[in-house]
């Protein structure tokens, strides 16, 4: 297939904001597709979602490649970039202009684009930058303006076609089912995706028939999307929604860890956003070896930090460095030790357990793990129908410096990738949201030249919509594992455009904020405004999919309004 066909479709998707229309466009495209791999390009990638491979291309390198392919000096391209803001559009202009002036036009195939993109993460060592530059400029030299726009946007991870994974799922369903089977097929496709995180694989199986798709199984060592919780208002609400008796567990204040051991004994550890952090946690591999006797398994857990001297548990921020840092691991293991609190099991000795009821899974897990304090143990759990007992358990969790409780239905299966109503979370602070920073404003006086106010955005179908502005709760010297200056340095790498004191920032840095309440407001694109938002945490453990969606915010708003008025 020609890359021009793909970029025409990108353009169509970009021009149409309706999800239904996007699904139709994608479905027509899928019908023309031979191999499934091009689906990755629809997601702005060259690899499946579970892959950790990254292009590792900066905007600066793209500018160099554009300059090389067009013969226009870098500074002029940078000037355009400052004016236009989107490097993709700059590429369209620069390469488009050059194309008009040359007769040379070798047409670009999707295969060639995929091949070159796939070589990028493999390059290492001396001369890497030069080789990356050649791979990119080779593509740009054969590209039209429009093609160049999407190549550049793919490279910098900002495709802007507003296609989330749900739309790709719907397009696959639309292509391969008729209207009365749609709902069932959609469930099957979603389940296969949650188990594999690979749309190309799903597409290939689907072409052979739905039965092939149904055969897809969990595979230890291959990350799967985790099950997420909804909020409970209080214990009574919790009981009402999950039934009696319910399982109550401490909601630990740490970070999620999905621990896998495959048939060959290889341990792999993934975070909630499916990053492979195995190398950062040799201590956990040791706990697994010593305390879980099984050939293969997948367990779901929360890792919490403790002080190596006093052995007191510490908040998440204190240990967040352990996820990111790639060097001096042994030193960090000693300074920032963690305890793994296992709360679910998904797979054991060649058998998937996700279809089993929670009650059974938790028993299997508790029989399997030999607990050892400050290393690995099973989550504190109370199964009860009694609200008073649950209330005391909730107080104990808070006294033990944990965040609150999880409330779980005893009969439910594990649903990868879904925010489910059979697992609820109960925490004292209700007004909390995870948002992404998409802009900033430089301060005045002592704070001149420092970004001190931040635009916060929520997520809506692959786009990010502003919802408020916050100055940070971070202090100059920070206890959040990151100083104010470091936050500035990080954000600056993602500045797309500056005008006056304002800056547009690429959505990369995710923060938890607390706020007083939400109002409807025309000021921001989301249609809502947060009152008194304050940044309380940086969430390196979360990805853009975890940013609060406009729908969640709007539902919360409606629920809250109902509570106030009735
Ligand atoms: P929050 O931001 O409130 O921590 P979250 O957005 O990280 O929540 P949710 O799925 O909404 O994620 O809440 C569940 C999270 O709580 C899990 O992702 C997990 O990291 C954590 N957790 C802590 N203890 C438990 C437990 N016993 N069972 C399940 N999840 C737990």
Boltz pocket constraint, residues with backbone or C-beta under 6 A from the ligand:
constraints:
  - pocket:
      binder: B
      contacts: [[A, 227], [A, 228], [A, 229], [A, 230], [A, 249], [A, 250], [A, 251], [A, 252], [A, 253], [A, 254], [A, 255], [A, 256], [A, 272], [A, 301], [A, 302], [A, 343], [A, 379], [A, 380], [A, 406], [A, 425]]
      max_distance: 6.0
